[in-house]
Structures are given as structure tokens and as C-alpha cells.
Amino acid sequence: MRSLLLAPAAVFPPLADRFGIPLRLPHSGGVALTFDDGPHPKGTPAVLETLRAAGATATFFLVGEQVERHPALAAEIAAAGHEIALHGYRHTLLLRRTKRSLERDVDRALDVIADASGREPRCYRPPYGVFTTAALTLARRRGWLPLLWSRWGRDWGPRETPEKIARRATTGLERGDVVLLHDADYYSSSGSWRRTVAALPSILDAVAALGVPCISVTQST
């Protein structure tokens, strides 16, 4: 029987700890805002502009199939000084993936993302935050940091509001937290990125109130 690790670790932290999957930065030098599922032709530029205005750095977990559609946006993220990270080529659950099919998926994503952005990802987060043991083993063998999150906005739902998203992402926010957000709506409710963008200034203000910067994940390693 295939051994599986079911993680949104923000829901099951003890399980993530058991498998050594980080939820937080290795030290408390800042807060990491992370954006999954992009790039998106409207959501990503809006997030980038908000981050630019605040002088904040973030990490973008890119999906290969979307980078193929919008390669210039992947390059724009990198040019703005943000971290490029890996979210796979197809945004599908890994639970039924064979080891071979998983390796093909991530290799295809790596080629597409590196070609478009000029960056080699150093961090990996699987679609939906669900690791299998095969994915975790692969990440470690390749020298990537497998990363989940310690705070999230749950910004993908159709009934969310910017206020709810910001409140979830920042309640109890601490130095070293990794915050999960989304700059795209390909795999969530239509237009959800707009609510994330509207929530982002409040989230950035909460980080600033801690007296630490928003940093990329590998800035902290």
C-alpha cells in the first residue's frame, strides 16, 4: 500500500512535523508571503504592484501550465526580485500519481519555469498542499525545500471577503510565519484574486507592525 502524507499542514501541524515538512521560516527574521497557482494575467500584476508599493518581497509558487501561457509574467516576477518556486506542471492532487508520472510533471515544470524566468526553483509546494511520500522524497533528493504554511487567508472561496482573508492571514501573526495566498483563480472561485489583492494592504500593514520585513523563503535560509 502506498504511504501517503495528507497535509494541509496548517490543519494538521503534528503530521507535518512528523515528516519534517516546514510550516515556518527557519528563523524569525521576517514573514514570508507566498502566492500559489500563478502566473495570472490580471492577478499577478496587481499583486506585484501592491508589493512594489510596499517594498515587500514574496515567493511565487508557479504552475508550469500557466507559465507556458504567460511566460513574460514569470520573467516579471523574477525581475522584480521575488522568489520563483515550484508548484508542479499540472495543478492536480498527487495522491494517484505514480513516482514516474510525478517526476515527469516536475521536470516539465522546471524546464518551463526556468526557461521563462531565468531562475531555478529552490522550494517546492505540491498542489493543494498535499504531499505524498514520493513527492517528499523527490524534493529532498533534488535539494529543494518542501514548504507548507503556518497562516493562510483561505482566499479561494466564492463567499470570502477581503476583510475575512486579511483577518485569517494575520490573526496571531508572528515573526517567521509563512502565509499562504493566491494570485490566480484558475483552480478556485472566479475572481478570487481580486479579493486577495484587496486584502493584501492590510496583510502588509500587519507584517510592518511586527517590525520585520516581508522576505522570500530562501532569504531566510
C-alpha positions as CSV (number, residue, x, y, z in Angstrom):
1,M,0.0,0.0,0.0
2,R,1.3,3.4,-1.0
3,S,2.3,5.5,2.0
4,L,0.7,9.0,1.9
5,L,1.1,12.2,3.8
6,L,-2.0,14.2,3.8
7,A,-1.1,17.8,4.5
8,P,-2.7,20.8,4.6
9,A,-0.3,21.1,7.5
10,A,-1.9,24.3,8.6
11,V,-4.7,21.9,9.6
12,F,-2.6,19.0,10.7
13,P,0.7,20.5,12.1
14,P,1.8,17.5,14.1
15,L,1.7,15.3,10.9
16,A,3.8,17.8,9.0
17,D,6.3,17.9,11.9
18,R,6.5,14.1,12.0
19,F,7.6,14.2,8.3
20,G,9.9,17.2,8.8
21,I,8.0,19.5,6.5
22,P,8.5,23.1,7.5
23,L,5.5,25.3,8.1
24,R,7.6,28.3,9.1
25,L,10.8,30.0,8.3
26,P,13.9,28.6,9.9
27,H,14.4,31.9,11.9
28,S,12.3,34.9,12.8
29,G,14.0,37.5,10.6
30,G,10.8,38.2,8.7
31,V,7.4,37.0,7.4
32,A,7.1,35.1,4.1
33,L,4.1,35.9,1.9
34,T,3.7,33.1,-0.6
35,F,1.4,33.1,-3.7
36,D,0.2,29.9,-5.3
37,D,-1.3,29.0,-8.7
38,G,0.0,31.7,-11.0
39,P,1.0,33.5,-13.0
40,H,-2.3,35.1,-13.9
41,P,-2.7,37.9,-16.4
42,K,-4.6,40.2,-14.0
43,G,-4.0,38.8,-10.6
44,T,-0.2,38.6,-10.7
45,P,0.4,42.2,-12.0
46,A,-2.0,43.5,-9.3
47,V,-0.1,41.6,-6.6
48,L,3.3,42.7,-7.9
49,E,2.2,46.4,-7.9
50,T,1.0,46.2,-4.3
51,L,4.2,44.5,-3.2
52,R,6.3,47.1,-5.1
53,A,4.5,50.0,-3.4
54,A,5.2,48.4,0.0
55,G,8.8,47.5,-0.8
56,A,7.9,43.9,0.0
57,T,9.4,40.7,-1.3
58,A,7.4,37.5,-1.7
59,T,7.7,33.9,-3.0
60,F,5.6,32.8,-6.0
61,F,4.8,29.0,-6.4
62,L,4.3,28.8,-10.1
63,V,2.3,26.3,-12.1
64,G,4.1,25.1,-15.2
65,E,1.0,25.0,-17.4
66,Q,0.2,28.7,-16.5
67,V,3.8,29.8,-17.1
68,E,3.6,28.3,-20.6
69,R,0.6,30.6,-21.2
70,H,2.2,33.6,-19.7
71,P,5.9,33.4,-19.7
72,A,6.5,37.1,-19.6
73,L,4.8,37.3,-16.2
74,A,7.1,34.7,-14.8
75,A,10.0,36.8,-16.0
76,E,8.4,39.9,-14.5
77,I,8.1,38.2,-11.1
78,A,11.8,37.4,-11.2
79,A,12.8,40.8,-12.5
80,A,11.0,42.4,-9.5
81,G,13.2,40.5,-7.1
82,H,10.7,37.9,-5.9
83,E,11.4,34.3,-5.4
84,I,10.4,31.7,-8.1
85,A,9.2,28.4,-6.5
86,L,7.7,25.2,-7.9
87,H,4.1,24.2,-7.7
88,G,4.2,21.5,-10.4
89,Y,3.2,21.5,-14.0
90,R,-0.4,20.3,-13.7
91,H,-2.4,21.5,-10.7
92,T,-3.7,18.1,-9.7
93,L,-3.7,16.1,-6.5
94,L,-0.6,13.9,-6.2
95,L,-2.5,11.0,-4.4
96,R,-2.9,8.9,-7.6
97,R,0.3,9.9,-9.2
98,T,3.0,7.2,-9.7
99,K,6.6,8.1,-9.0
100,R,7.4,8.2,-12.7
101,S,4.5,10.4,-13.5
102,L,5.3,12.8,-10.7
103,E,8.9,13.1,-11.9
104,R,7.8,13.8,-15.4
105,D,5.4,16.5,-14.1
106,V,8.0,18.3,-12.0
107,D,10.7,18.0,-14.7
108,R,8.4,19.6,-17.3
109,A,7.5,22.4,-14.8
110,L,11.2,23.0,-14.0
111,D,12.0,23.4,-17.7
112,V,9.2,25.7,-18.4
113,I,9.7,27.9,-15.3
114,A,13.5,28.1,-15.6
115,D,13.2,29.0,-19.3
116,A,10.7,31.7,-18.7
117,S,12.0,33.3,-15.5
118,G,15.7,32.5,-15.7
119,R,15.6,31.1,-12.2
120,E,15.9,27.6,-10.8
121,P,13.3,27.0,-8.1
122,R,14.7,26.0,-4.7
123,C,11.3,25.5,-2.9
124,Y,8.5,23.0,-3.7
125,R,4.9,23.0,-2.6
126,P,2.6,20.5,-4.2
127,P,-0.9,21.4,-5.5
128,Y,-3.4,21.8,-2.6
129,G,-0.6,21.4,-0.1
130,V,-0.9,17.6,-0.2
131,F,2.4,15.7,-0.1
132,T,2.9,12.1,-0.9
133,T,6.0,10.3,0.4
134,A,7.2,10.0,-3.2
135,A,6.9,13.8,-3.6
136,L,8.7,14.5,-0.4
137,T,11.5,12.0,-1.2
138,L,11.8,13.6,-4.7
139,A,12.0,17.1,-3.3
140,R,14.7,16.2,-0.8
141,R,16.7,14.2,-3.4
142,R,16.7,17.2,-5.7
143,G,17.8,19.5,-2.9
144,W,14.5,21.5,-2.8
145,L,12.9,22.9,0.4
146,P,9.5,21.3,0.8
147,L,7.3,24.0,2.3
148,L,3.8,24.4,3.5
149,W,2.5,27.3,5.6
150,S,1.6,28.5,9.1
151,R,-1.1,31.0,8.2
152,W,-3.5,31.2,5.3
153,G,-6.1,33.6,4.0
154,R,-8.4,30.8,2.6
155,D,-8.9,33.2,-0.2
156,W,-10.2,30.8,-2.8
157,G,-13.8,30.6,-1.8
158,P,-16.7,32.4,-3.5
159,R,-18.1,33.9,-0.3
160,E,-14.8,35.3,1.1
161,T,-14.3,39.0,1.6
162,P,-11.0,41.0,1.8
163,E,-11.7,41.6,5.4
164,K,-12.0,37.9,6.2
165,I,-9.0,37.0,4.2
166,A,-6.8,39.6,5.9
167,R,-8.1,38.6,9.4
168,R,-7.4,34.9,8.9
169,A,-3.9,35.6,7.5
170,T,-2.9,38.0,10.3
171,T,-4.6,36.9,13.5
172,G,-1.8,35.8,15.7
173,L,0.8,36.6,13.1
174,E,4.3,36.2,14.3
175,R,7.9,36.6,13.0
176,G,8.8,33.5,11.0
177,D,5.3,32.8,9.7
178,V,4.7,31.6,6.2
179,V,1.4,33.0,4.8
180,L,-0.5,31.2,2.0
181,L,-2.3,33.4,-0.5
182,H,-3.2,33.0,-4.2
183,D,-2.7,35.4,-7.1
184,A,-4.8,33.4,-9.6
185,D,-8.3,31.9,-9.8
186,Y,-7.7,29.1,-12.3
187,Y,-8.3,26.4,-9.6
188,S,-10.6,28.4,-7.3
189,S,-13.7,30.6,-7.5
190,S,-13.8,33.1,-10.4
191,G,-12.4,36.5,-9.5
192,S,-11.0,35.3,-6.1
193,W,-7.7,37.0,-6.9
194,R,-9.4,40.4,-6.7
195,R,-10.3,39.8,-3.0
196,T,-6.8,38.7,-2.3
197,V,-5.4,41.9,-3.8
198,A,-7.9,43.9,-1.8
199,A,-6.8,42.2,1.4
200,L,-3.1,42.5,0.7
201,P,-2.5,46.0,2.0
202,S,-3.9,45.1,5.4
203,I,-1.7,42.0,5.5
204,L,1.3,44.0,4.6
205,D,0.4,46.5,7.4
206,A,0.2,43.7,9.9
207,V,3.7,42.5,8.9
208,A,5.1,46.0,9.2
209,A,3.5,46.3,12.7
210,L,5.8,43.4,13.8
211,G,8.8,45.4,12.8
212,V,10.1,42.8,10.4
213,P,10.2,42.8,6.5
214,C,8.4,40.6,4.1
215,I,11.1,38.3,2.7
216,S,11.4,35.4,0.3
217,V,11.6,31.9,1.7
218,T,15.3,31.4,0.7
219,Q,16.3,34.8,2.0
220,S,15.8,33.2,5.4
221,T,17.9,30.1,4.7
